[in-house]
């Protein structure tokens, strides 16, 4: 099983902390953000991790080489001369991720105490194109799901609704995703998903329930 950590962002919300180092190496409780994701992915059986880089890429690549030896898992990096966004970044890593039946993708700047093995079991049983981790919590970017937790669109406003959920920055993608004719260019993965459901593909949500979630891209949440 392959894994990917999305870490190419500029970390503008964390400035001035990101003026001299990549967002992935900002520390939460004295540990670099990316270290949480590496250990999480290894703990659920991922045998290779790919990380996309851009901002202070060389610094991050040196850290990943050291961390790979320390943790004992293969970590590859893909440099993006121009940031490709979450969608383009994932597609650009397709040559590695397509080698596995499923791949676990996570944002570098999140913290959640949730057992991903349950989500993997759900995905393998239901076989959607992608399963995304969601939760009933406040956000400015709600996603809308039907009663079976199939993704059907974006929330039409910022008010909490029975069918609205927040995206928790983790998803499981089936190999078939990388066999679709989707151009590798700057894009948001959610926009790609919304286009795909319009063509009959199934994207499912998996409810994280009352799990603790923190967006560590916000300075106030690093405390």
Secondary structure as GFF3:
##gff-version 3
##sequence-region A 1 223
A	DSSP	beta_strand	2	6	.	.	.	ID=ss1
A	DSSP	three_ten_helix	12	14	.	.	.	ID=ss2
A	DSSP	three_ten_helix	17	19	.	.	.	ID=ss3
A	DSSP	three_ten_helix	23	25	.	.	.	ID=ss4
A	DSSP	beta_strand	27	28	.	.	.	ID=ss5
A	DSSP	beta_strand	31	32	.	.	.	ID=ss6
A	DSSP	alpha_helix	33	43	.	.	.	ID=ss7
A	DSSP	beta_strand	48	53	.	.	.	ID=ss8
A	DSSP	alpha_helix	57	71	.	.	.	ID=ss9
A	DSSP	beta_strand	74	79	.	.	.	ID=ss10
A	DSSP	alpha_helix	85	92	.	.	.	ID=ss11
A	DSSP	alpha_helix	94	97	.	.	.	ID=ss12
A	DSSP	beta_strand	102	107	.	.	.	ID=ss13
A	DSSP	beta_strand	110	112	.	.	.	ID=ss14
A	DSSP	alpha_helix	116	126	.	.	.	ID=ss15
A	DSSP	beta_strand	130	135	.	.	.	ID=ss16
A	DSSP	beta_strand	143	145	.	.	.	ID=ss17
A	DSSP	beta_strand	151	154	.	.	.	ID=ss18
A	DSSP	beta_strand	164	174	.	.	.	ID=ss19
A	DSSP	three_ten_helix	175	179	.	.	.	ID=ss20
A	DSSP	alpha_helix	189	197	.	.	.	ID=ss21
A	DSSP	beta_strand	203	207	.	.	.	ID=ss22
A	DSSP	beta_strand	213	215	.	.	.	ID=ss23
A	DSSP	three_ten_helix	219	222	.	.	.	ID=ss24
###
